[in-house]
């Protein structure tokens, strides 16, 4: 879920920040990581001004779009798990697995979308521990406490010897869109949105940040 938005932001937002600062040298851009349990409602309080978040986002008072990234879904499992060696997994393979979720400020509709409680056939999906951050989720998986969904690019940004990233077939891709308060519209904010959506913003910088 939000995990990959952090990883993707490392590619997308630095380039957009550079473009915005070049056009508006007097402004200041701060890029921050949002924890898994951060939700999007903090945007209504002005912190932050704009966020790259996984869809869906349905809160009133927020403008969503454009979609700037899409990625295939995977399931993160302990490397020793019996399903870890499969070439791919389907939605029914989630039955009974302890799913590591999150909570905090995330509304029920977002949790149900990213952490289903049942498979398409109606089989219950188990619940593992809740994680406040992506690093906590990775630690739970590597310790064998459960499994968690994520984005395929996470295997590149967060490789760990004790974790297997197995593709989830028959699952729609994860979509990441810019989300900002509708009432806080400004020329500078629109310029940043345009910069993030520009193709050159998605190109890795020559010296990408570590991690």
N, C-alpha and C positions, 0 to 999 in steps of 0.2 A: 504494500500500500504506500504510505507516506515515505517509506524508506527510499524508494527509488526517486521520489521527487527531490530528496536531498542530493542523491548521486547525480541526477540529471541537472540540478541547478548548478552544480560545479562546472558543467559544460556550458549551460545556457546563460545564466545570469552574469558571470564575469565578463563575457564578451559584450553583453548588452550594457553593463555598467560602464565599460570602457567607451562604447559608442556614445552613451549619454553624456559622459564627462567631457568627451571631445567636443560635442555640440554645445554643452552648457557647462563651461569650466567652473562656474561659481557654485554649482550644486554639490551635494554630498550624497553618496550612495553607500549604504551599509547592507551587506549580505549576511543574513543570519540563518542558522539551522533551526527548523521548527520540530519539536519532538513529536513522536507518534501520537501522543494524547493531547496535542495542542489544539486540534480543531481549527475552524475558520472564523468563529465568532469574534475572536480577538481583533479581527480586521475592523469591526464596527466601532471599536474603541480607539482606532488609529494606530494600533501596534500589531503588525507592521502596516505600511501603506498599501502594499500589494504582496501577494503570495502566489507561488507556484504550487498548486494543490491537485491531488487526484480527484477526478469526478466520481460520483455526482456531488454537486453542491447545490442545495435547495434553499438555503437561508434567505429570507427576504432582506432587501437592503444591500445585497451584494451583486455586483456585475461579474459574470463569468465569461471568460474567453479572451483571446482565441485559444484553441487547443494548440499547444506548441510541441508536445511530445507524445508519442505513443510507444508502448512497449508490450511485448508478449508477457503473459503471466507464467510464473513458475511456482513450485512448491519447494520450500526449504525443509530438508529433513536431515536428521543425524546421519552421517556417512555410513554408519553401521546398520541403519534401518533396513528391513527386508525390501522396502519399496524403492530404496535409494538407487538401486542398479537398473531400474526400469528406464527405457528410452523416453517414456512420457507417461503421464498419469491423467485419468479422466475425473470428472466431478464425483463419480460414485466412489472413487478410491479414498475420498475424504471421510467416508463413513467410519465412525468410531475413533478416528485419529484425534489426539488432544491438540486442538488448534490454539496456538499462542495468539492472543488478541491484544487489543489495547482499549482504552476507555477515555477517561478524562473528559475533555470538552467535546468529544466526537458524539454527534447525535446518533440515535438508534438506526436511522436509515443508512447512514454511512457504514456503521459497524456491520449491519446485516448484508450490505452490498459486498464488502470486502472480506468479511468473516462469516460465511453462511452457517446457519444453525442446522440445516438439513441438506441432504443431497437432492438432486432433481427427482429421485424416486421416493423421497420422504424419509430416508434413513437418517438418524440423528448424527450430527457431527459433534465430536467431543470438545471439551474446553480445557485448555491448559492454562498456565499462568498468564496474567496480563503484563504487557511491557510498556513502559512509559517512553522509551527511546528505541531506536533501531538497534543500537549496540546491546541493549538488554535483550531484545528479541533474538539476536544472533547468539548471545550467551546461553539463553534457554535452549535453543535448538542444539548447539554444540554439546550441551550438557545432557541431552536426551530427554528433556522435559516436555517436548512437543514438537510440532511442525508449524510453519507459518507461510502464508502466501507472500509473494513478492514479485518484483519485476526482473526480467531476464538479464538486464544490464547490471543487476546487483552482483552477479557472479564475477564481473570484471572489477567492480568498485569495492566489493566486500568479500574477497575470496578467503575461505578458512579451510584448513585441512579436515576439520571434523564436520563439515556441512556439505551436502549435495544439493545442487540446484537442478530440479527435474522439471522439464516443461509440462505445463498444464494444457492439454488439448481440449477442444470444444469450449474454450473460454474466451470471452471478448477481450481485446487488448486493454491494458491500463491506459487511460488518457489523463494527461496533465495539462491543466489550463491555468491561466492567470486569473486570480480572483482579487477584487478590490471593492471598497465601499462605493456604492453608486453615488452617494451624496458628496463624496470627496474628489470628484472629477476635477482635473486640472490639466493645463497644457503640458506641464512637466511629466505628470503621470502618464498621459497619453503618449508622450515621446518615449518613455521607458517601455511601455507596452509594445509600441511599434518596434523598438530596438530588440526586445526579446523575441518577437515574432519573425524578425528578419533572418533569412537563411544563414548569414554569416555568424549570427550569434550562437548557432548550434555547432560551430566548428570548434574542436578543442584548441585552446590556446597553446602556444609553443611550450610554455612551462606551466602545465596544469598543476593545481594545488595538490599537496600530498593527501593520502588517506583514501 
